[in-house]
C-alpha cells in the first residue's frame, strides 16, 4: 500500500487565529507537526495542504512539502480530497495541524487496521482515548465517540455520550482524536456528498461518513497529546516541550 500523510492547515481559527504560526519552542506549531509526522517514518510522503501563503512559505522554507488549496473548503477532509485527486495513493492519513505531539505508535495502530482488513470492509480508521475528567466529558470542544463491540464508531457528539441515566452506570467515555486514515475512495466520496443535518448540527465532519453508511474503525490509544485550540493550550504545549 502507498501511504501518505496530509496535514490540512487553515490560517483562520475562530478560537485562536493564526494558531498554526504561533511559536512553539523556536518553531511554528505547523512546522513542529509536520516534522513529527515525517519523523514517524510511516509515510511515503508528508504534505501540508493550506489556504495560507504564510503557512505554505513556512513549510517550503524549512525544506518541507506544501500544497496550496485552489478552492475554499469548510473542513479538512474536503481540503485533502482536492489535493489528492490526481495522486496514486491507497491510504491517506489526515494529521491535524494543531497536534505537534503526534506519535508514531498511535499512527502505526491506525494503519495496522488496513493491513488486517483483507476484505476492505473498513473505509476509515481513527483514534480515541479514554477520558474520565467530568469537565472534559461535558466540554463541547471535546468530541466524544461511542463504538460497538468491534470498535466501529456508532456516533460522534459534542454532548456527553452515553448519557448517564443510570447513576450506577460503568460507562466509559472516549475522546475522538482528529487523526483519520482514509481509503482514497472513501475520501473522494466525502467530497461529492452534501452535508446532512446531523453533521451541520454538531459541526463534526466524521458524522458525514456515518450518515452515508461508511464504516469507521476506532483504535484506542493511551497517548492524549495536546491539541492547540486556545492560547492556554499553547502555554501547556510549551511547558511540555521544554
Secondary structure, 3 states (H helix, E strand, C coil): CCEEEEEEECCCCCCCCCHHHCEECCEEHHHHHHHHHHHCCCCCEEEEEECCHHHHHHHHHCCCCEEECCCCCCCHHHHHHHHHCCCCCCEEEECCCCCCCCCHHHHHHHHHHHHCCCCCCCCEEEEEEEECCHHHHHCCCCCEEEECCCCEEEEEECCCCCCCCCCCCCCCEEEEEEEEEEEHHHHHHHHHCCCCHHHHHHCCCHHHHHHCCCCEEEEECCCCCCCCCCHHHHHHHHHHHC
